[in-house]
Amino acid sequence: MIPDFIPSPEPVGHIGVWKTIIGLFIVLFATFVGVEIRLGNDDDET
């Protein structure tokens, strides 16, 4: 009866896109941090 409580499909699509973008950003960030840590450990060994 109250249309405000019925979710429209458009915001759901935007949320899915944002989750994908944020997930990819986190994966890329973690990859770069891992590479930095690995390079830092290699420098300590020499």
Secondary structure, DSSP 8 states (H G I E B T S, - for coil): --GGGS--HHHHHHHHHHHHHHHHHHHHHHHHHHHHHHHHHHHHH-
